[in-house]
């Protein structure tokens, strides 16, 4: 999946990192990996492209491992985008 490198940086994601993609429109869930994309780009490539249509809303999920002692205080990076894949809000 191609993702704008600035969006990746804002969310703490990295090129070639494995991600899960949740398609809000059709319920599809699948795993893929990030490749560098153009400004504003979020695009499925290869076989994954058959699991969503242009304009579908997706949730991109990454994971981390932390010590159990940090579990209650750890907070994820959440980046919400608008219809043009521009950052609307960072939580």
Secondary structure as a PSIPRED ss2 file (coil, helix, strand):
# PSIPRED VFORMAT (PSIPRED V4.0)

   1 X C   1.000  0.000  0.000
   2 X E   0.000  0.000  1.000
   3 X E   0.000  0.000  1.000
   4 X E   0.000  0.000  1.000
   5 X H   0.000  1.000  0.000
   6 X H   0.000  1.000  0.000
   7 X H   0.000  1.000  0.000
   8 X H   0.000  1.000  0.000
   9 X H   0.000  1.000  0.000
  10 X H   0.000  1.000  0.000
  11 X H   0.000  1.000  0.000
  12 X C   1.000  0.000  0.000
  13 X C   1.000  0.000  0.000
  14 X C   1.000  0.000  0.000
  15 X C   1.000  0.000  0.000
  16 X C   1.000  0.000  0.000
  17 X C   1.000  0.000  0.000
  18 X E   0.000  0.000  1.000
  19 X E   0.000  0.000  1.000
  20 X E   0.000  0.000  1.000
  21 X E   0.000  0.000  1.000
  22 X E   0.000  0.000  1.000
  23 X E   0.000  0.000  1.000
  24 X C   1.000  0.000  0.000
  25 X C   1.000  0.000  0.000
  26 X C   1.000  0.000  0.000
  27 X C   1.000  0.000  0.000
  28 X C   1.000  0.000  0.000
  29 X E   0.000  0.000  1.000
  30 X E   0.000  0.000  1.000
  31 X E   0.000  0.000  1.000
  32 X E   0.000  0.000  1.000
  33 X E   0.000  0.000  1.000
  34 X C   1.000  0.000  0.000
  35 X E   0.000  0.000  1.000
  36 X E   0.000  0.000  1.000
  37 X E   0.000  0.000  1.000
  38 X C   1.000  0.000  0.000
  39 X C   1.000  0.000  0.000
  40 X C   1.000  0.000  0.000
  41 X C   1.000  0.000  0.000
  42 X E   0.000  0.000  1.000
  43 X E   0.000  0.000  1.000
  44 X C   1.000  0.000  0.000
  45 X C   1.000  0.000  0.000
  46 X H   0.000  1.000  0.000
  47 X H   0.000  1.000  0.000
  48 X H   0.000  1.000  0.000
  49 X H   0.000  1.000  0.000
  50 X H   0.000  1.000  0.000
  51 X H   0.000  1.000  0.000
  52 X C   1.000  0.000  0.000
  53 X C   1.000  0.000  0.000
  54 X C   1.000  0.000  0.000
  55 X C   1.000  0.000  0.000
  56 X C   1.000  0.000  0.000
  57 X C   1.000  0.000  0.000
  58 X E   0.000  0.000  1.000
  59 X E   0.000  0.000  1.000
  60 X E   0.000  0.000  1.000
  61 X E   0.000  0.000  1.000
  62 X C   1.000  0.000  0.000
  63 X C   1.000  0.000  0.000
  64 X C   1.000  0.000  0.000
  65 X C   1.000  0.000  0.000
  66 X C   1.000  0.000  0.000
  67 X C   1.000  0.000  0.000
  68 X H   0.000  1.000  0.000
  69 X H   0.000  1.000  0.000
  70 X H   0.000  1.000  0.000
  71 X C   1.000  0.000  0.000
  72 X C   1.000  0.000  0.000
  73 X C   1.000  0.000  0.000
  74 X C   1.000  0.000  0.000
  75 X C   1.000  0.000  0.000
  76 X C   1.000  0.000  0.000
  77 X C   1.000  0.000  0.000
  78 X C   1.000  0.000  0.000
  79 X E   0.000  0.000  1.000
  80 X E   0.000  0.000  1.000
  81 X E   0.000  0.000  1.000
  82 X C   1.000  0.000  0.000
  83 X C   1.000  0.000  0.000
  84 X C   1.000  0.000  0.000
  85 X C   1.000  0.000  0.000
  86 X C   1.000  0.000  0.000
  87 X E   0.000  0.000  1.000
  88 X E   0.000  0.000  1.000
  89 X E   0.000  0.000  1.000
  90 X E   0.000  0.000  1.000
  91 X C   1.000  0.000  0.000
